Amino acid sequence: MNKPLIDGNQQIQSFLGLLNSNRIAANTARILSQLNGPTGGSAIPMSMQMRLPELFNPALSASKYQQIYTGNLSAFGNNHSVADYALVGYLARRGLNSSEVDQVFRSSQLYRPKWDERRGSSTYGGLTIESIFKNLSQEGVKLNPQTMGSVSTSPVLKLQPPNSYKPTFIPNGMPSRRFIGPSISKGMRLFPANALSTLVALGAMGNTSLLISIAAH
């Protein structure tokens, strides 16, 4: 037996009122603190490592960039700041955007607390990256389009207030979905429009053949 839909906004609002705002703020601060500080090479995804063979490919002889990545500053007169610029410049030229540069730098032995020290509205690391990208752009070096615009290495986790997650009450229910794709039964279509569909099956069950058939259809 179908039951009529009811407006549950009041109950939801009461539940949200039980949430401890201080606890939410503490969790937010904890999450933000984890976005700073050093990481490790294991934190760099393989897809990014493959774009940086001079750093992560053990088959290659040690390059000067691999040396500074591991903390050897001798090629730069043991000048830490010069080595910072050299590594950031290498990463930018390899097509990484500002966030990726920051991520790789934090995994290197060059990282030091100074990287996160405030410099006005930015940080030492943020200004270093911004300066490198600006200089490369002026030199005509083709950069990753995602690097354009302001550069910040102090990511901000934008948490929406709890009330913004309330479901929308539709008195008469949601409108029926429109389906598209191959017809499977009595004119019914296989895929809902404007939505992602996933095909899940065990191996060797013909799922690849099915997808090819659907694509050909």
Secondary structure as UniProt FT lines:
FT   HELIX           9..17
FT   HELIX           21..33
FT   TURN            34..35
FT   HELIX           41..43
FT   HELIX           46..49
FT   TURN            50..51
FT   HELIX           53..56
FT   TURN            58..59
FT   HELIX           64..69
FT   TURN            70..71
FT   HELIX           74..76
FT   TURN            77..78
FT   HELIX           80..93
FT   TURN            94..95
FT   HELIX           98..107
FT   TURN            109..110
FT   HELIX           113..116
FT   STRAND          118..119
FT   TURN            120..121
FT   STRAND          122..123
FT   HELIX           124..138
FT   TURN            139..140
FT   HELIX           145..147
FT   HELIX           162..165
FT   TURN            171..172
FT   STRAND          179..185
FT   TURN            186..187
FT   STRAND          188..192
FT   TURN            193..194
FT   TURN            203..204
FT   HELIX           207..216
//
